[in-house]
Each structure stands twice: as C-alpha cells, then as structure tokens.
Amino acid sequence: MSLISIILVICVVGVLLWAINAYLPMDARIKNILNIVVVIALVLWLLKAFGVLDSLSAVTV
C-alpha cells in the first residue's frame, strides 16, 4: 500500500468524522464514543498496513 493512499484514507476518515460531528445532532457522550472507536480502528488499520500487526491478517470479519 502506497503512502499516498494511506494519507488519502486518513484524510477521508477525518473529513467524514468531522462531518458527522458537525452536522448530525447527537449527545456529546455518543460523539465521544464514536470518535474513540474511529480513532482506535484507524490506528489498528495503520498498524496492520505497516506490518506491525501481522497477526490481525488471520482474523476475518
């Protein structure tokens, strides 16, 4: 996976998260939980993309 595609995915996720936080009326607690879940998922995806977490490749969803 190229560095440009990784940066593009991070930007798209950031814009989507900003749009959800800015335009969807939600309780502040739900927004915080959503932000935390998205950030954790993005960090795990980055670790997998860089090969740090090779054991995650065996997990199927």
C-alpha positions, 0 to 999 in steps of 0.5 A: 500500500502506497503512502499516498493512499494511506494519507488519502484514507486518513484524510477521508476518515477525518473529513467524514468524522468531522462531518458527522460531528458537525452536522448530525445532532447527537449527545456529546457522550455518543460523539465521544464514543464514536470518535474513540472507536474511529480513532482506535480502528484507524490506528489498528488499520495503520498498524496492520498496513505497516506490518506491525500487526501481522497477526490481525491478517488471520482474523476475518470479519 
